[in-house]
Amino acid sequence: MTKTIQAIFDGEALRPTSPVDLEPNTSYRISIELVPADARDDSDAPEAGDPNEVAAWAAEIEAAAQAIPEEDHARFLEALSEQKHASKEQVRRQMGLA
């Protein structure tokens, strides 16, 4: 079997630009070919800011947030507050205000 897919390298991994029909946890041999920016086929890529895509993404995020246990959420908010306070203190010290 041979397939050609387009992917973007994000600095850590290759991310396909469209869904791929591959078996998970299966080894594949990959050949790399640089595609010039002006020759990229983005016809199947979603429109930037597509309201339906954004709404679907927001629904996924909301569902994931609802699944977080309340005690984990409280710990997250406390850690966020502590980090915010520490960041403000560091800036004050750097500016000579503390």
C-alpha positions as a printed Julia matrix, in Angstrom:
98×3 Matrix{Float64}:
   0.0    0.0    0.0
   1.26   3.49  -0.87
  -0.46   6.72   0.15
   0.49  10.33  -0.28
  -0.59  12.73   2.42
   0.33  16.31   3.2
   1.49  17.22   6.68
   2.89  20.18   8.56
   5.93  19.78  10.82
   5.21  21.72  14.02
   8.73  21.43  15.41
   8.03  18.13  17.17
   5.83  15.97  14.95
   4.33  15.78  11.5
   0.62  16.71  11.64
  -1.54  15.64   8.66
  -3.46  18.52   7.08
  -6.48  16.25   6.55
  -7.82  13.04   8.13
  -5.81   9.9    7.33
  -7.06   6.34   7.07
  -4.24   4.53   8.89
  -4.24   1.91  11.62
  -3.07   3.27  15.0
   0.02   1.75  16.63
   1.23   0.44  13.27
   4.68   1.08  11.85
   4.86   3.01   8.56
   7.77   4.05   6.34
   7.64   7.75   5.5
   9.42   9.57   2.68
   9.7   13.34   3.04
   9.33  15.8    0.16
   9.33  19.56   0.71
   6.25  21.18  -0.82
   6.82  24.82  -1.8
   4.3   27.19  -0.23
   2.88  28.19  -3.61
   2.28  24.54  -4.6
   0.41  23.39  -1.47
  -3.03  21.86  -1.98
  -5.1   23.29   0.85
  -8.43  22.66  -0.89
  -9.59  20.24   1.82
  -8.38  22.4    4.71
 -11.12  24.08   6.76
 -11.65  27.79   6.25
  -9.91  29.93   8.86
 -12.52  31.11  11.3
 -15.26  28.86   9.87
 -18.11  29.35  12.38
 -19.1   25.67  12.25
 -15.52  24.55  12.94
 -15.21  27.06  15.78
 -18.55  25.95  17.27
 -17.52  22.28  17.11
 -14.18  23.08  18.74
 -15.9   25.12  21.47
 -18.3   22.26  22.16
 -15.39  19.82  22.52
 -13.59  22.17  24.92
 -16.76  22.71  26.97
 -17.38  18.95  27.2
 -13.79  18.37  28.33
 -14.08  21.14  30.93
 -17.29  19.61  32.3
 -15.47  16.3   32.78
 -12.85  17.83  35.1
 -13.52  16.96  38.75
 -14.33  19.99  40.92
 -11.35  19.4   43.24
  -8.96  19.36  40.26
 -10.5   22.59  38.98
 -10.08  24.22  42.41
  -6.42  23.13  42.57
  -5.84  24.51  39.07
  -7.36  27.88  39.98
  -5.23  28.05  43.15
  -2.04  27.25  41.22
  -2.97  29.82  38.58
  -3.52  32.45  41.25
  -0.16  31.65  42.9
   1.64  31.87  39.55
  -0.01  35.19  38.74
   1.04  36.59  42.11
   4.63  35.31  41.7
   4.83  36.83  38.2
   3.66  40.22  39.47
   6.2   40.12  42.3
   9.01  39.3   39.87
   8.08  42.23  37.63
   7.96  44.56  40.65
  11.44  43.41  41.71
  12.79  43.88  38.18
  11.36  47.39  38.09
  12.79  48.18  41.54
   9.35  48.62  43.09
   9.62  45.87  45.69
